[in-house]
């Protein structure tokens, strides 16, 4: 299962405007940009991402 806990099917992440490398990683690793969530919901400096995962996609993302 490549270290992904059972039942986890989607992961969310955030990268701020001062983290262009993080934004680039998410954008090029199959993550889609989503509206802000949790503490990032009203922060215009945040870019939030999500990706549906399974054991294969989790391994691929970890190696990207």
Rosetta blueprint (number, residue, H / E / L):
1 X L
2 X L
3 X L
4 X L
5 X L
6 X L
7 X L
8 X L
9 X L
10 X E
11 X E
12 X E
13 X E
14 X E
15 X E
16 X E
17 X L
18 X L
19 X L
20 X H
21 X H
22 X H
23 X H
24 X H
25 X H
26 X H
27 X H
28 X L
29 X L
30 X L
31 X L
32 X E
33 X E
34 X E
35 X L
36 X L
37 X L
38 X H
39 X H
40 X H
41 X L
42 X L
43 X L
44 X L
45 X L
46 X E
47 X E
48 X E
49 X E
50 X E
51 X E
52 X E
53 X L
54 X L
55 X H
56 X H
57 X H
58 X H
59 X H
60 X H
61 X H
62 X H
63 X H
64 X L
